[in-house]
Amino acid sequence: MDVFSLGEMVIDFLPGDGDGVYIRNAGGAPANMAIAAARNELDVGFCGKVGDDDFGLFLQQTLRENKVRILCPERSKEAITTMAFVTLQPDGERSFTFCRKPGADMLLTKAEVKKEDVQNTAVLHAGSCSLSKGPEVEATEYALALADEMGKLVSFDVNYRNLMWDDDIEAARAAVLKILPHVDLLKISQEEAPMLGGEENLPSVMAQYGISVLVMTLGSKGARCYFDGSSFTAGVPDVKRVDTTGAGDAFWGTFIATLLRGGVRKTGELTESALRKAVDYGNVAGTLCVQKKGALNSLPTLAEIEAFLSGS
């Protein structure tokens, strides 16, 4: 297995083509990232509570259509714990309203993270959007620590949602800092950078926690990659700003896939040239996701990315 992605799932209700029309997408960062990686021709597994309600069945179908293996129990009455209602603002930016379904038993637990799955993967990925209070924290900590101990590449996406943390940003920050010693590849958005003390503090965070690569996404301006004591910024083609979800996950799934397809399996194999290619491919993936105005089934394939880069 190339990538093992784990975490909680989110349902996005996106603005459709008319007033009051919404497009329903089951996913969330871990599932989106898993699908993005799989659509880049990798062997991918996803571990999250996938249930038998209508949302869960939709996600199961989407995962299977994209050849993503489901690596935890599927039988749960309602396994979707958080809903995100996305509104497009007049300036083109998005705003989110979250609501949460009750039921702590819906969250991923440590017992559902199988040691053999971690052993059999090259990259283990998780995200703090899933790192909610409760058993999910323990499960995420366990998986990342286990992967680190086994010498796997560990990927983490810093993402703060106030509802998941009862507006307790300090608890969220503490949970993220606790797992950072296990992380090799860290993704953070420019909006989330204050979680780690701001953009100017990112190099010192990397040094303190032994993080090999940190990528900060800049929205429509591309991404900045910190590596080996320096950084570089890569932009994206100009695109019309439309509402979307999954662009960041498309970026990261493609970023990881590009590294793996380039032969990177250990931190010692990371080079600036490999990272520049991964960032460029990730930027194109995010751009194409925005153009398609959607997630999951609209996450770009490797063929689409390469066609875009070749101008065909």
N, C-alpha and C positions, 0 to 999 in steps of 0.2 A: 504494500500500500504506500502511495506517495504522500498523501495528506490525510490527517485525522483531525476533523474540526468538531468542537464540542461547545454546547451552550444552550441557553434558553431561546425560545422562538418568539417572534413578534408577528402580529398581523398588521399590515399597512393598509389603510383605506385611502387611496390616492384620488385626487380630483380627476374626473373623466373629461370627456369632450363637451359636456354641457353642464349647466347649473344643476346641482344636486345629484350628479352622476359620479359614482365612485368605482374605482377598479380595486378589487380585493386581491391582495397578494399575501400569501403565507410565507414566512421566512425568518427574517431577522439576520443579523450579521453572520453568525456561524453557519447557518444554512445557505445564505447567499454566497458566502465565501467558498463553501464546499462546492456549490454548483458552478461558480465561476472557474474554479480550479479544474473541475471535471470537464467542463466545456473546452478546456485547453489540453485535452487528451491525457489527463492524469487519472490514476487509480485513487479514488477518494472515498472516505468513509465519514459519516456524520453521526454524532451521538447527541441526541436531545430528545425530550419527551414528545414523540410523535403520536398523537392520539387518534381516536376513531370518531371524533366529531367532524363536522363538514370541513373545518379548516385543516384539521390534521390529515384527513383523507386527501385533500387537495395537495398538501405538502408532500405526503407519501408518494402520490402519483408523480409530482414534479421531480422529486428526488430520483425516482426510478427511471423516469424518462431521460434524465441526464446521467444515468448510470452511476449514481451515488449510492453507496451501500449504507443502510441504516443499521447502526451498531448498538442500539439499546432497545429495550422493550417497546413495542408499538401499542400495546393494549392499555389504554387509559381513556376514561370517559371523556375528559376534556383536558388536553395537554397544552393548550395555548394559554399562556398566562398573562400576556400583555398585548394590548391593542394600541396602535398609533394611528391617529387621524391626522392626515397631512393636509395643510392648507397652503395654497400658493398665494404669496403676497403680491401687491401691485408692482413691487420692485424686482420681482422674479425670485426672491428668496422664499424658503419654506418655513413654516412654523408647525410644531407638533403639539397635539393634545393626546395625552396618554390616559388609558384607563386599564385597570388590572382586574382580572378574574380572581376570585378567591380560590384557595386550595394549595397549600404548601407542598402537598404530595405530588403536584405536577412538576416540581422542579427536579432537575437532574441530581442524583445522589452519587456519593463516592462509590457505592457498591455497583453502580451501573457502568462505571468506567473500567473496562477489562484490561488487565495488565498485558495480556497477549496482543490486544489491539495497539497499545502504545509501543510494545516491542516490535511490532510488524510494520511500523510507519517510518517514513523519513522525516516528516515535519508534523508536529502537533500544534494546532492552532486553537486559540480561545480568544474571547473578547470580554471586556469589562461591562459592555452593555448587558451581558448575561450574568455578570458577577454580582448577583443580587444578594441581599441579606438572606441567611438561611443555609440550607444544605448545598445550594449551588456554589457558594464560596468554597466550602470544603472540597467539593468535587473538582472544581477548577484548580485549586491549590494542589491537590493530590496528583492530578493528571500532569500538570506542568512540572512539579517536582520529580515525578517518576520519569518523565521524558528527559529531563535534564540529567538525571542520574544515569540514564541509559545512553547518553551522548547524542540524543536526537536534536535536530534543529527545532527550537521552540519559538513560535510566533504568537504575538499578542497584539490586540487592537484596543487601544484606550478609547472608551466611549462612555460618557456620563449621561444618564437619564434620571432626572430627579425623582420620578415616581417610583422607580425600582429601588431607590435608596431612602424613601420617605423624606426627601429633601435634605438628607444628611451627607453633604459633599465631603466632609472630613472623614466619615466612615468609608466612603467610596475611595477616597484618596489613600487611606490607610491600607485598604484591601489591595489596591493596585501596587503600592510600594512593597507590600509583603511578598508579592509574587515576582517582582522585577528581577531578583537575583537569578531566577531560572530562565529568563527571557534572552534569546539571541537576536531576534528580529522584531522590532517594535514599530507599530503604526500608530500615529496620532494625528488628529486633524488640527488645523490652526486654531479652531474654536476651543478644542480640548486642551491645548498646550498649557493653560493656567493650572490644570490638574497637576502638572509636574513643575510648577514654578515659573512658567512662561517660556517663550522661545529661547530667550538668552540663557536659560538654565539647562537646556537640553543636553549640551555637551558634558556638563558636569554630572548630570543624572546618568548618562551613559558610562562615564568613568567610574562613578560610585558603585553602580550595579553590574558592571561588566557586560553591558549591552553592545553587541557587535555592530548592528545597523539600526538606525532610527530613521524612519521616513515620516515626514510631516506633509499631509496633503493640504493643498492650498485652494481647493475648490476649482473654479474655472481658470486659475493661474497655474495649475499643475501640481508639482510636488518638490519638496526639498529633501535630499538624502544626506544624512550625516554618517560618515564612515572614516575610520582610521585617522581621526584628528582633524578632518576637514569636511567640507560639504559642497554639494553642487545642486543646482536647481534646474529642473526641466519643465518647460511649459507645455501647454496643450493647444491644438488648433482652435481658432475661434469658432464657437458654436452658439446658436440661439439658446438663451437660457430658458429651459422648460423644467417643470416639476418632474422629479424622478425619485426613485429610491433604489439603493443597491449600487450606485456609482462607485462609492468608496470600497465596497466589497468586490465589485468587478475589478477595480484597480488592484486590490491586495491579492485576490485569487490568481490574477494574471501575473502579478509580480512574483509570487511564490512559484507559480508554474514555470515561468521563464527561467528562474534560477535553477529549478530542478531539471528542466529540459536541457539546460546548459551544463549539467554535470555537477552542480553544487550540492553536496550532501552534508558537509561539515563547515563550521565557521572558518576553518583554516583555508577553505577553498574559495572564500568570498574575495572578489576583486572589484576594483572600481569599474572596469569595463563591463563585467557581468551585471553589476548593479545599475549602471547607466542603461543598459538594454532592458533590464527588468522594469525600471521606472518609465522608460519610453513606451514599452508595451502596456504597462499599467495605465498610463495616461490615455493612451488610445482606447483601451477597454472602457475606462470611465467616460470618455467622450462619447463613444458609441452607445453606451448605456443611457446617457442623457438624451442623445438624439432619438433613441427608440422610446423614451418616456416610459420606462418600466423596469421591473426587476425579474429575477428568476428566469422565466422563459425568454427574456430579452437580453440576458447577459451575453456578451460577445463571445464568439468562438475564435479559436486561433486563426482559422482561415479568414474570418472577417477582419481580424486585426492586421494580418499580413497583407490582405488585399488593400486595406486602408493605407498602410505604409508604402505600398508599391504604387499607389495612385490609381489602381484599377477599380 
